[in-house]
């Protein structure tokens, strides 16, 4: 893929869902707790004001509200501006989102400080602090997530319906829990799924990578097992043919898909292994 194709490739937009709202709230609150506990950049209550921690917590609220305004409210007001979303459009947009969030926190901080440091230089410092704290806490939350039963969490979050966007702009709404597996088929993908207990297949014009970026999220039950296949871990088990060869077998059906070595370790943690 050349650089032009990469930048013009479809890029997923975050869903307005309870799951995503939970992670946004958790990130905002965790950032406030991180500041109170570790006092980065010399942020501390030097004058022992009783309301200091409340202000820090409220700054987490400013972070949450600023993000929701840019990523939920703005797209709802002008939806046409976010249609045909690509990487080339996403990059400057997320820079703008970051500058807006930092700007709101800068204004809020300046209000409580009596506008003593209301300068462009201080705004640049706030951008750096917000980026560092958010990145640090984000990686911490990802680390904590490694200790969570991923398969159980996937089953809970799979109750949501996803909107998949094809390369030609057409959309498909589907619930991950209904998907059995998805296979690449030239310029299309074959989506094998259940509809009211009946197995069906749908041909959808898209690359497998495009589908993966939209549906194989952190807590999704959809995982790649091979360069040509995505599987729903709720319906598969692993079969070891040799020490180097594995197959993913679909429960209650005869379908068997190859498992590439690069995905074997991850799938062994998620699926029951049969010799």
C-alpha positions in Angstrom: 0.0 0.0 0.0 1.4 3.4 -1.0 1.3 6.5 1.2 -1.6 8.0 -0.8 -3.7 4.8 -0.4 -2.9 4.7 3.3 -4.1 8.3 3.9 -7.2 7.8 1.8 -8.2 4.5 3.5 -11.4 4.4 5.5 -10.8 5.3 9.2 -13.2 4.2 12.0 -15.1 6.9 13.9 -15.7 6.2 17.6 -19.2 5.0 18.4 -21.5 6.9 20.7 -22.0 4.0 23.0 -22.1 3.2 26.7 -18.9 1.2 26.4 -17.0 4.1 25.0 -18.5 6.5 27.5 -17.3 4.2 30.3 -13.7 4.3 29.0 -13.8 8.1 28.6 -15.2 8.6 32.2 -12.6 6.1 33.5 -9.7 7.9 31.7 -10.8 11.4 33.0 -11.2 10.3 36.6 -8.0 8.3 36.5 -6.0 11.3 35.2 -7.3 13.4 38.2 -6.4 10.6 40.7 -3.0 10.3 39.0 -2.3 14.1 39.5 -3.4 14.0 43.2 -1.3 11.0 44.0 1.9 11.6 42.0 1.9 15.4 41.7 3.6 15.5 38.3 5.2 18.8 37.0 5.2 20.1 40.6 1.4 20.2 40.8 0.7 20.3 44.5 -1.3 22.0 47.2 1.4 24.4 48.5 -1.1 26.6 50.4 -3.1 23.7 51.9 -6.4 24.9 50.3 -9.2 22.6 51.4 -10.8 22.6 47.9 -7.6 21.7 46.0 -8.4 18.1 45.4 -12.0 19.0 44.3 -10.5 21.3 41.7 -8.2 18.6 40.4 -11.2 16.2 40.2 -13.2 18.8 38.4 -10.4 19.3 35.8 -10.9 15.6 35.0 -14.6 16.5 34.4 -13.5 19.4 32.1 -11.4 16.8 30.2 -14.4 14.5 29.8 -16.8 17.2 28.8 -14.4 18.7 26.3 -13.8 15.3 24.6 -17.5 14.5 24.5 -18.2 17.9 23.0 -15.7 17.5 20.1 -16.2 13.7 19.5 -19.9 13.3 20.2 -21.7 16.7 20.0 -19.9 18.3 17.0 -20.4 15.1 14.7 -24.1 15.0 15.8 -24.6 18.7 14.8 -22.7 18.5 11.4 -22.8 14.7 10.5 -22.0 15.4 6.8 -18.5 16.7 7.7 -17.6 13.3 9.2 -18.9 11.1 6.3 -16.3 9.3 4.2 -13.9 9.5 7.2 -10.3 8.7 6.2 -6.9 8.8 7.9 -6.0 12.0 6.1 -9.0 13.7 7.7 -8.6 12.0 11.1 -5.1 13.2 11.8 -5.7 17.0 11.7 -9.0 16.5 13.4 -7.5 14.7 16.4 -4.8 17.4 16.6 -7.7 19.9 16.8 -9.4 17.8 19.5 -6.2 17.8 21.6 -5.7 21.5 21.2 -9.4 22.1 22.2 -9.2 19.9 25.3 -5.9 21.5 26.4 -7.5 25.0 25.7 -10.5 24.3 27.9 -8.3 23.0 30.7 -6.0 26.0 30.3 -9.0 28.4 30.7 -10.3 26.5 33.7 -6.9 26.4 35.4 -6.4 30.1 34.6 -9.7 30.9 36.2 -8.7 29.3 39.5 -5.3 30.9 39.4 -6.7 34.3 38.9 -5.4 34.5 35.3 -1.8 35.1 36.6 -0.3 32.8 34.0 -2.6 33.5 31.1 0.0 33.4 28.4 0.6 31.4 25.2 3.7 29.8 26.7 1.7 28.5 29.6 -0.9 27.1 27.1 1.9 25.2 25.4 3.0 23.8 28.8 -0.6 22.7 29.4 -0.7 20.9 26.1 2.4 19.0 27.1 1.1 18.1 30.5 -2.3 17.0 29.2 -0.5 14.8 26.6 1.9 13.3 29.1 -0.7 12.6 31.8 -3.3 11.2 29.4 -0.7 8.9 27.7 0.7 7.7 31.0 -2.7 6.9 32.5 -3.9 5.4 29.2 -1.0 2.9 29.2 -1.6 2.1 32.8 -5.3 1.3 32.1 -4.2 -0.9 29.2 -1.8 -2.7 31.6 -4.6 -3.2 34.1 -6.8 -4.5 31.4 -4.4 -7.4 30.8 -5.5 -8.8 34.1 -9.1 -8.8 33.2 -10.9 -11.9 31.8 -10.8 -10.7 28.2 -13.2 -13.3 26.9 -15.8 -12.6 29.5 -15.5 -8.8 28.9 -15.8 -9.4 25.1 -19.0 -11.3 25.7 -20.4 -8.3 27.5 -19.3 -5.6 25.1 -20.4 -7.7 22.1 -24.0 -6.7 22.8 -23.5 -3.5 20.8 -24.3 -3.1 17.1 -21.5 -1.9 14.9 -21.8 0.1 11.7 -19.3 -1.2 9.1 -18.4 1.1 6.2 -17.4 -0.5 2.9 -14.8 0.9 0.5 -17.6 2.2 -1.7 -19.3 4.0 1.2 -22.1 1.5 1.8 -22.8 0.5 5.4 -23.7 -2.6 7.2 -25.1 -2.7 10.8 -24.2 -6.0 12.6 -23.8 -7.2 16.1 -20.4 -8.9 16.8 -22.1 -11.6 18.8 -23.9 -12.8 15.6 -20.7 -13.1 13.6 -19.1 -16.5 13.2 -16.1 -15.5 11.1 -15.1 -13.2 8.3 -13.0 -14.3 5.3 -11.2 -12.3 2.6 -12.5 -12.9 -0.9 -10.5 -10.8 -3.4 -12.0 -7.3 -3.2 -14.8 -8.5 -0.9 -15.2 -10.3 2.4 -17.6 -13.2 3.2 -19.3 -12.5 6.5 -20.6 -15.7 8.1 -23.2 -15.0 10.7 -26.2 -16.2 12.6 -29.7 -14.6 12.2 -32.2 -15.9 14.7 -30.2 -19.1 15.0 -30.0 -19.7 11.2 -26.5 -19.6 9.7 -26.2 -17.1 6.8 -23.4 -15.5 4.6 -23.2 -12.0 3.3 -20.8 -10.7 0.6 -19.5 -7.2 1.5 -17.3 -5.0 -0.7 -14.3 -4.3 1.6 -10.8 -5.4 2.5 -10.4 -7.6 5.6 -8.1 -5.0 7.1 -10.8 -2.3 6.7 -13.3 -4.5 8.6 -10.7 -5.4 11.2 -10.0 -1.7 12.0 -13.7 -1.1 12.6 -14.7 -4.1 14.6 -11.7 -5.9 16.1 -11.4 -3.4 19.0 -9.8 -3.9 22.4 -12.8 -5.6 24.0 -14.3 -7.1 20.8 -14.7 -10.9 20.5 -13.5 -10.6 16.9 -9.8 -11.5 16.5 -7.6 -12.3 13.5 -6.3 -15.8 13.2 -4.8 -15.6 9.7 -4.1 -13.0 7.0 -7.4 -14.1 5.4 -9.6 -14.7 8.4 -11.2 -13.0 11.4 -13.0 -15.2 13.9 -15.4 -14.7 16.8 -13.7 -16.4 19.7 -17.1 -17.3 21.3 -17.7 -19.9 18.6 -14.2 -21.4 18.0 -11.8 -23.8 19.6 -8.2 -24.6 18.7 -6.9 -27.9 17.4 -3.2 -28.6 17.5 -2.2 -30.7 14.5 1.5 -30.5 15.2 3.6 -28.3 17.4 3.8 -25.8 14.6 0.4 -26.1 13.0 -3.0 -25.1 14.4 -6.5 -24.9 13.2 -9.5 -23.0 14.5 -12.6 -25.2 14.5 -16.1 -23.8 14.5 -18.3 -25.3 17.1 -21.4 -27.2 15.8 -20.1 -26.8 12.3 -17.4 -28.4 10.2 -15.6 -25.2 9.2 -11.8 -25.2 10.0 -9.6 -22.2 9.5 -5.8 -22.0 9.6 -4.1 -20.2 12.5 -0.9 -18.3 11.6 2.0 -18.7 14.1 2.0 -14.9 14.8 -1.6 -15.2 16.2 -1.3 -18.6 17.9 -0.1 -17.4 21.3 -2.9 -14.8 21.7 -5.6 -17.3 20.6 -4.3 -20.0 23.0 -5.2 -17.6 25.8 -8.7 -17.0 24.5 -9.8 -20.4 23.2 -10.1 -23.9 24.5 -7.3 -26.0 23.0 -8.0 -29.6 21.8 -5.2 -31.9 21.0 
